[in-house]
Amino acid sequence: MRLESRVGTMAAAAALCLPVAAAAQRQVVEGMSQRLTVACNAEGATVQGMGNTVTLTGPCPTVRVEGSNNIVHIASLGRLTVAGMNNKVYWTGGIDGAAPRITKEGIGNTVEQKTPADAEAPAKPQTTTPSSGSGAAKATASTPSSTASATAKPGSPALTVGSGDKKVSMGAGGDGAAVTARKGDPAPARPAAPSARGSSSGASPSPTGVGTPILVPINQQVKTMDCEGRAVSVQGNGNRLTLKGTCGPVTIGGNDNILDVGATTWIDTSGNRNVVKYRELVNDKAPRITSGGTGNRVSRADAQ
């Protein structure tokens, strides 16, 4: 029989009042927006929930990362499975020097070997060199094809950006703000924002969705929501959800959920016993279906 020890905001507090169990327990991290350090044992660890930053110390024979938007640092790794959506996992080394076995499921998940020495150094602040005797400061940056400079004087700051003889200057003085251009090309048009609403005949939504994802972390909810191109992550259990319109990727990390989806390009069921029906195709194509759990059913709803 496998035992589990759940670690979270409430569970961690309760653990202070309980004696330590004699048998090894699999560590399970759940909850939202926590920063935790957890010691692995022979049973390994599971990271669930959303937005958690978790450091797993000691040898971790097996690690499973579910949920969404979690960041996990693993000191010594044997086997890793990453499900859910948009999780980032960093491992330092394999147990006894062996390369870990890694399986990636779900959507938008990344796995990278990264030692503490790999941490990015903070960018050096740009220095300014004052012009002697004038009370002005100036900073200049250049590449082989362009130059940008900024000059600040008491009462007259200015910024000049140029490439060859094409320059644009912006400044503010006693008469207010001013912008001038010399032999400059017209400013390029801003790229159009991706359409948030997809359709069976329109363009597919972004592979990672549009805008802020829809998150369902709680249990036994009955809800109807408009997707508007957004990704959907269901981490709760026993929910009945109706998702209208075209969704981004839909991932279900919880159990026993029932989803009615208007349309999507990707359905991932990393939980168990979930039932998902989609109604429309996107660009005449059925959604990609992946599953890391058991007992899940995904199908197209009968035409009305």
Secondary structure, 3 states (H helix, E strand, C coil): CCCEEEECHHHHHHHCCCCCCCCCCEEEECCECCEEEEECCCCCEEECCECCEEEEEEEEEEEEECCECCEEEEEEEEEEEECCECCEEEEEEEHHHCCCEEEECCECCEEEECCHHHCCCCCCCCCCEEECCCCEEEEEEECCCCEEEEEECCCCCEEEEEECCEEEEEEEECCEEEEEEECCCCCCCCCCCCCCCCCCCCCCCCCCCCCCCEEECCCCCEEEEECCCCCEEECCCCCEEEEEEECCCEEECCECCEEEEEECCEEEECCECCEEEECCCECCECCEEEECCCCCEEEECCCC
